[in-house]
Amino acid sequence: MFETLGDKLGNVFDNLTGRGALSEKDVNTAMREIRVALLEADVALPVVKDFVEKVRREAVGEKVIKSIKPGQMVVKIVNDALIDMLGGTLSDEDADKEEAAKANLLNLQARPPIAILMAGLQGSGKTTTSGKLALYLRKSLKKKVLLASLDTNRPAAMEQLGMLAKQADVGFLPIVQGQSALDIAKRAMKEGAKGGYDVVFLDTAGRTTINDELMDEVEAIAKETKPTETLLVADSLTGQDAVETAKRFNERLPLTGLVLTRIDGDGRGGAALSMRAVTGLPIKFLGTGEKLDGLEAFDAERLAGRILGQGDIVSLVEKASEFINEKEAAASAEKMRKGQFDLDDLAKQLGQMQKMGGMGGLMKMLPGMGKMKKQLDAAGGVDDQLLKQQQAIIYSMTMEERRNPGLMKASRKKRIAAGSGMSVQEVNKLLKMHRQMSDMMKKMGKGGMAGLMQQMGG
Ligand code: GDP
């Protein structure tokens, strides 16, 4: 799902993350590309405008442009804005558990039988979704469920729901010829109470277009049965039409949420992306297939992750901001630029690398470092054990030695080796690594990352 949009945004991000420094112009170019990508994905124009403006505002901020990994920061900002647009995150606790997440999506606290009213255009997937939700409620939440079809115009629709009820192994309200939709709804609620059902699904009739007759009917049923949930089912493949439909239904019915179907075939994602922003209604479920198990609890974070496909970067930036002390990082970046990167700084960096999951993680985060990481891997890689040993060596030095590695003579090296439980060769190796890093940083200071990559032949 959403492949096209994901690919397009991926290209924008490649351009951003492939470079070291970012200018305001770079960000503006990227925002233009994101805007086009969203419009092509059929996202509603006002939603696109808000989104791009919000991201741009944050992305041109000092904190981003001056950070050591501005491109990644922008990816994270886009990710968060996307989650926001889709309706925010569940609490951490809930997000852990798919089942808990689903349970929270439907309000099932009221006294049974609870009515869930299903509304939507014909062919949107209303009946199928009723079957899917019934199965889920019975299997996962152990609810006793009754399905009732109110589609008096289409006997086939009633039979279809009957078949789905059988498949899902839930109750089905027998069809009585000649009853009005409102009569059936009343009978369903009565049967629900009598039969000890927890939940009664009222699958209303669909029409191919919205008209007053349809709206009046659904409105009357809602008034009569006072549903705890009134869900609008919309076909995501119809893009902006689905959004328009949701808007129209929302004006007449007290909708509590949305179900977007045929997400499995939705390469663009426009409806899913604009739905929440345009209607203000939460998306509760996604239909992901024709079968009864093709239902997913909606989770904004997960969907954003799927669309962007940048999970690695997002979690690394999150991890980094969790562990890296911004002030310290800025100070050491400044020192690097001036070529004053001493062993004490190196020890701090080694400590951070460990917290962040080793060298690999950090290398990935630093722009342009992917290549170096590959070279390191080819040379046997850098492991956490080594990071610890290197740190131990530095901690066995006096502060004076750390500030001024030039002091290091044979006797000092021997003492340090003994203190850290390492050999003199290993102390030498560390000193050499530090020298190389300082040289590298001086070059970076002069020509920036581009200068460095040139030097490295990259
Ligand atoms: P209704 O008229 O709104 O009740 O729509 P139906 O439930 O009869 O669905 C119409 C068609 O869409 C059926 O062929 C369903 O199998 C199909 N359908 C419903 N939901 C999904 C979905 O999430 N994915 C896919 N691929 N097909 C779906």
Residues whose N, C-alpha, C, O or C-beta is under 5 A from the ligand:
A	BS01	GDP	L121 Q122 G123 S124 G125 K126 T127 T128 T129 G206 T261 R262 I263 D264 G287 T288 G289 E290 G294
